[in-house]
Amino acid sequence: MTPSRALLHLARVVDQFLFYPTLTVVIWGELTGKEPNVVGLLNDKLLHFLAYFALGAMAAAALKNRLPVVWACLGLMLLGGVLEIIQGFTGRDMSAYDELANVAGVVAGGVSARLCVEYLRRCSV
């Protein structure tokens, strides 16, 4: 069963709607004075990777053209770096390794989502 254009459009609209709440949760998680309890269960770098993977994938799936996806992913990488710097003022440690995990997550999420979107678009023609 191939997805219809209407279904792909609906998925993109839902993705656009959920992007900002997801972004808000990631920013909150990075700027809280102490690390959330989830950190005790998972490696901190894995959390950074997964959070930015989700953001990169959502951005790549929500946008129609490739160039805006590149700009959105670069913006997410920059946001991750700025949040790491701000963490130093909230009582948490700044970490270049956290930013590397952020960048890796954005790239992996953006590329994988874009490949899926391109494939689904070809199938729905």
C-alpha positions as CSV (number, residue, x, y, z in Angstrom):
1,M,0.0,0.0,0.0
2,T,1.5,3.3,-1.0
3,P,0.6,6.4,0.9
4,S,-1.5,9.1,-0.8
5,R,-0.4,12.7,-1.2
6,A,-3.1,13.7,1.3
7,L,-1.8,11.3,3.9
8,L,1.8,12.6,3.5
9,H,0.5,16.2,3.8
10,L,-1.4,15.3,7.0
11,A,1.7,13.7,8.4
12,R,3.8,16.8,7.6
13,V,1.2,19.1,9.2
14,V,1.1,16.9,12.4
15,D,4.9,16.9,12.5
16,Q,5.0,20.7,12.2
17,F,2.5,21.0,15.0
18,L,4.4,18.7,17.3
19,F,7.9,20.2,16.6
20,Y,7.6,23.2,18.9
21,P,6.4,21.3,22.0
22,T,9.2,18.8,21.4
23,L,11.7,21.6,21.1
24,T,10.4,23.2,24.3
25,V,10.8,19.9,26.2
26,V,14.4,19.6,24.9
27,I,15.3,23.1,25.9
28,W,13.7,22.6,29.3
29,G,15.6,19.4,29.8
30,E,18.9,21.1,29.0
31,L,18.4,24.2,31.2
32,T,16.9,22.8,34.4
33,G,19.1,23.4,37.4
34,K,19.6,19.7,37.9
35,E,19.5,16.9,35.5
36,P,16.1,15.2,35.1
37,N,15.6,11.8,36.7
38,V,15.6,10.1,33.3
39,V,19.4,10.8,33.1
40,G,20.0,8.2,35.8
41,L,18.5,5.5,33.6
42,L,20.3,6.4,30.4
43,N,23.7,7.7,29.4
44,D,23.7,11.5,29.1
45,K,25.3,11.5,25.6
46,L,22.6,9.0,24.4
47,L,19.9,11.3,25.7
48,H,21.5,14.3,23.8
49,F,21.8,12.2,20.7
50,L,18.1,10.9,20.8
51,A,16.7,14.4,21.6
52,Y,18.5,16.0,18.7
53,F,17.8,13.0,16.4
54,A,14.1,13.5,17.0
55,L,14.4,17.3,16.4
56,G,16.4,16.8,13.2
57,A,14.1,14.1,11.9
58,M,11.0,16.3,12.7
59,A,12.5,19.3,11.0
60,A,13.5,17.3,7.9
61,A,10.1,15.6,7.6
62,A,8.2,18.9,8.1
63,L,9.9,20.9,5.4
64,K,9.2,20.3,1.7
65,N,12.5,21.3,0.1
66,R,16.1,20.3,0.9
67,L,17.6,23.7,1.4
68,P,15.3,24.7,4.3
69,V,16.1,21.4,5.9
70,V,19.8,22.1,5.8
71,W,19.2,25.6,7.4
72,A,16.9,24.0,10.1
73,C,19.5,21.4,10.9
74,L,22.3,24.0,11.1
75,G,20.0,26.1,13.4
76,L,19.4,23.1,15.7
77,M,23.2,22.5,15.9
78,L,23.7,26.1,16.8
79,L,20.9,26.0,19.4
80,G,22.5,22.9,21.0
81,G,25.8,24.8,21.3
82,V,24.2,27.9,22.8
83,L,22.3,25.7,25.3
84,E,25.5,24.0,26.3
85,I,27.0,27.4,27.0
86,I,24.0,28.6,29.0
87,Q,24.1,25.3,31.0
88,G,27.2,26.7,32.7
89,F,25.1,29.4,34.2
90,T,22.4,27.1,35.5
91,G,24.6,25.0,37.8
92,R,25.2,22.3,35.3
93,D,28.4,21.5,33.5
94,M,29.1,22.5,29.9
95,S,30.3,19.7,27.7
96,A,31.8,19.7,24.2
97,Y,30.9,16.0,24.1
98,D,27.3,16.8,24.7
99,E,27.4,19.2,21.7
100,L,29.1,16.5,19.6
101,A,26.2,14.1,20.5
102,N,23.7,16.9,19.6
103,V,25.4,17.4,16.2
104,A,25.5,13.7,15.5
105,G,21.8,13.4,16.4
106,V,20.7,16.2,14.2
107,V,22.7,14.9,11.2
108,A,21.5,11.3,11.7
109,G,17.9,12.3,12.2
110,G,17.8,14.8,9.4
111,V,19.4,12.5,6.9
112,S,17.3,9.5,7.8
113,A,14.1,11.4,7.8
114,R,14.9,13.1,4.5
115,L,15.6,9.7,2.9
116,C,12.3,8.4,4.2
117,V,10.4,11.4,2.9
118,E,12.0,11.3,-0.5
119,Y,11.2,7.6,-0.8
120,L,7.6,8.1,0.3
121,R,7.2,10.9,-2.2
122,R,8.4,8.7,-5.0
123,C,6.1,5.9,-4.0
124,S,3.0,8.1,-3.8
125,V,3.2,9.5,-7.3
